[in-house]
């Protein structure tokens, strides 16, 4: 269990209520009790912790581990802990929190179980495409616009997910790793490489072509390129990068490395070029870069299931009985619309946050829609209307 101090918290003694927690009424000067339910996915942890830190409240991290029952539909698990490996997971016991922040399908039944134990006092904020689609199960669901979910009064759709990249962390990373680029000429360009996912495939051929193009871009500016891989990149992609950009510096991710200077590259690069399959990496780069380029990598052919889900999603945006029926399928968790990262790329470009690598600059920026400040306001409002 981790509790982080925060100088903004105003903790004052209050009488306890029946479940052992402290009362939280509008106007009282204390920080709410916040739990973060964290699974084993780093991308989930990044977003949940990033949102919690942006709220400015102390929080407790609860590590969750699951048994084979986590594969059962959440409709059957409801608000039970049947899928939780209680022997390995953090203890979940009173005092119950005022608010729970979690991400992903597997954490959703546990969050609902906590709310039930608290006598429905606990407010639930749930992130993620495969949980936020069932927005009615939570007090606030948080989804990215490229999830293509139909509107719901309990959901907020944001362009970019929360991250842990802050001005303070970037400054610390800049000081911690001052020599990442050495005395190399500017502009200093960091190419951040992800890897193959369920919906995208980064082959060695694509990696080599990307390295050749970004190296040529760096040379045209008289600058320096460094290639930075991630845990999904793999040895074949690393070899392709070396062949495609032999003059570039290389930093290859290693599981057993004592330190990861990833934030240092975000802090020190003048330009970032990021592969387009990772929403978390793109959001982190957006929080750091003065100039950001998206390098899309090929998408895998859509499965039959995704094609059907896409048709349901498209129909849900219309009018009439069919549209209403399709919205019910999505809100009930029976259909999960496919994620379309091209929509995220387009939104970032239209908002002036990024450019597509190799394309001319986009026209004047438009309003990006709800962002982190809007999300924070919605969460704070949850506790004011208890």
N, C-alpha and C positions, 0 to 999 in steps of 0.2 A: 504494500500500500504506500502511495506517495502523496504527500501533501506539500504543495509549494506555497511559500509565503508570498504575500502580496501587500505592498505598502498602502494600497487603496482600500484594503479591508478595514471596516470599523466594527470590531468585535466588542460587544457589550453583554453583560450578564442578563439573562432573562429566565423566567420560570420555564421549566420543561412542560411539554404537553404529554398526553397519555402514551404516545408511542416512543417517548424518550427524546424526540427532536425538539428543537427550539421553535417558538412561534415566529412566524414571518408575516407581518402585516405591513401594509403600505405605510411608509414614514418611519419605520423602525430602523435604527442604525446598526445593522449587522449584516455580515456577508451571508448569503444563503449557503446551505450545505449542498455541495455539488459532487456527484459521482460521475466518473467517466468509465463506461464499460468498454474494455479494450480487448479485442481478439488478437490473433497472431498475424494479422496483415498490416505491414508497415504503412501502407497508404491510408488505411482506416485510422490508425493511430495518429498519423500526421494531421489529418483533418479534424479529428475529435479534439486532440490536444490544442491544435491551433485555434479552434473556435473557443475553447475554454479559456485560453490565455487572452484572447481578444476581449472576452467579457470582463476580465480583470478581477475575478473572484478566486479565492482559494478553492482547490479541488482535491478529491481523492481518486486515485486511479485504481480500478478494480480489474485485474487480469482474469480473463475468462478462458477456460479450456472446455472443449466439447467432446461428447462421446458420439457413437455411431447414430444415435437418434437425431442428431442435428440435421440429418438428411430428410427427415420427415417434414411435410408441409407445415408452415407456421399456422395455417388454419387449424390444424390438429393440435399443435403444441400450445396454441392459445397463450395463456399467461402462466404456464407451468415451467418448472426447471428440469423436465425430464431429459433434455438434451445436454445439460450442464454436467461436466466432470467436477463435482463439488470437492473431491479430494485434492485436486490440483489448482482449482480456482481460488481467487481471493474470497474471504468471508463476506457474505452479504447478510448483515444483521443490523438491528436498531443501534443508534438512532437512524431512521430512514431519511434519505436526502430530500431536500426541497425540489431538486431538479436532477434528472439523469440525462446525460448526453451520450449517445452511442451511434454506431454506424454498422450497417450491414444486416443481412437477413438473419444470421445466427444469433445476434445479440437482442433482436426484437422481442422474442418471448421472455427473455430474462428481464428486460426493461419493464415489460407489462407485469411480470410477477412482482417486481419491486413496488410498482404503483399499487398493486392489489394489497400487498403487505402493509403499505402505509395508510390504508383506508382511503385510497384514491387522492391523497394529499400531494404526492409526488408528481411533478410535471415532467413529461417525457419529450425530449427533443431527439429525433431520429434522422440520421443522414443515410444516403445511399439509394441507388436505383431500385434494389430488390427489397427495400423496406419502406422507403418513402412513398412508393406507389400506393401502399395501403395507408394513406394519410389519416383516415378516420380512427386508426388504432392509437394515435399519438396526439399530444397537445400541439406539437408543431413538427411537421416533416420538412426536411430540407433536401432539395433536389437541384441538380444542374439542369439548365434549360435544354441541353442536348440529350437529356433522357426522354424527351418528347412525351411527358406525362400530361394528361388533361388537367385543367385548373381544378383546385380544391381549396376551400376556405381555410383548411388547416395546413396548407403547404405553401412554402415560399420557394420560388425557382430563382437561382442565382446563375450568373454567367460562369464564375470560377469558384471552385471549392475553397474552403478555408485552408490555410497553411500555417506552418510555424516560422516562416521567414518574416522577420521583423527588422526594423532599422537597427535596433540594439544588437541583435544576433549577427547581422551582417558586419557591423563595426567590430564586434568581438572576433569574428572569423577573419576579418581583414588583418587585425592585429596578431592573431594566432598563427596565421600562415602568410607572412609578408612576402615570401620569396617564390610564390608559385609560378610566376611568369619571369622571375629573374630580372635582367635588364633588357628583355626583348622589346623590340619596337612596337609602338602602338599604331593602330588600335589592337587591343588584345581580344582575341575571339575565342570563346569557349564553345565547343560543340558538345552538347549533352546528349548521349545516346542511350535510349532505352533498349527495347528488344521485342521479341515475338510475344504476342498475347493471344488470347482466345479469338480475337477479331482482326489482328494485324500480324504480318509476318515480315520480320527483318532478316533477309537473307544476306549471305556474304556478298553477293553481287550488288545488292542495293546498298550495303554498307560501303563497299569500295567506291561505287559511283558517287555516293554522298560525300565521301572523304575527298575525292578528286575535285568535286565542284566547290566545296567549302574551302579547300586549300587554295584553289584558283581565286576565289573571292578574297581571301586574306591577302594573297600576293598582289591583287589588283589595288588594294588599299595600302600596301606597304606595311602590313601588320603581321601579327603572330597568331598561329592557330594551335590550340591544344585540344585533343580529343579526350573526353571524360566519359567512361562507360559506367554502367549500372549493373546490379546483380542479375538482370535479365539478358545482358548482352551476349556473353559466352565467348569462348575461345575463337571460334570461327569468325565471328564479327571482329574481334580484336585483330586477327591476322589480316583481315580485309582492310581495316583502317590503316594499318601500317603500310600495306601495299599502295593504297590509294593516296595517302598523304605522308610520304616518307620524310618530308621536311618538318612535319608537325611534331610537337611534343605529345606524349601519350600518358594518360593516367588511367590505368585499368583497375576496376573495382576488384577487391579480393576479400573474401569472407573473413579471413584471419588477420586482416590489417588492423593494427592497433588504433589507428585514427583514420577518419574519412574527411578529407578537406573539401568536400562537395560545396559546403557553404562558402568556403574561401574562394572558390572559382566563381560562384554567383556574385560575391562581393567585389572581386577584382576585375572581372571581365568588362570590357567596354561594350562588347556585343555578344549576345548569346544566340546560338542556333540550336534548336531543340527538336528532337524527333517528335512527331505529332500524335503518337499512340498513347501517351501517358498524360492524363488530365492533371494528376498531382504535380508532375515535373513541369508542365506548362504553367500551372498556377504559381509554383514556386519561382520560376523564372520571371513571370510577370511581376511578382512582388519585388524583384531585385534589379531587373535590367533597365538600362537607359534605352537600349535598342534590342528588340527581340524578333528573331525570325523563326517561323515554324517550318520544319522540313517534314512534309507528310511521307509516310511509308505505306506501301500497298496494303489494302484491306483484303482479308480472306473472303472468298465467296460466301454470301449469306446462306445460312442453313434454312431448311424449309420452315423450321420453327420460328426463326427470326423474320422470315418473309411474311409468315402469317401474322406474327405479332405486329409487324410494321403496317400491315393492312388494317388490323384492328385499331392501331393508334391513329392512322390517317382518318378512318371512319369516325373515330370518337371526336374529331375536331369539327364535324359537320353539325347538321340539325336533324331533328326528327327522331323517330323511335329507334332506328338502327344506331344512331350516334349515342343516344342515351344508354342503350344496351351495351355498346362497346365501352363506354365510360364505366359502367358498373363492373364489367369484367376486369378492367384495370384497377379500379378502386378496391375491388375485392381480392386482388392479388392473384387472380386466375390467369391473367396475361400480363407479361412484363414487356413494355415496348423496347425495341432495340436502341442501344446507345449510338448516337451519330456524332462522332467527333468532328466531322466536317462542319456541323452546326456550331460547335464550340470554336473552331478555327475562324469561321466566318464572323461570329460574334466578337471575338478578340480583335480581328482586323477592322471591323466596322466601328468598334469603340476606340480605335487608335492605340490599342495595347500592343499589337504585334503586326508583323508583315509576313506574307508568305514568301519563303525563300525563292529567289529567282523571278519573282513577279514585280511589276512596277508598284510604287507606293499606292495605297488605297486612297480614295477621296476623303474629304473632311469627315472627322469622327462623329458618330452619333452617340446618344445616351446609351450606356451599356445595360440599363435595367437595374433591378435590385442587386445590391452588393453587400459587403460585410457589415457596413454600418446599419443597413436596413434589417439585416438578420439579427444583429445584436439588439436593436430596438424591439423587434418582435419577441425575442426571448425575455427581455426584461419586462415586457408587458404581461407575459404569462404569470409572473409572480405578483404583479400588481392587482390582478383580477381574481386572485384565489378566493 
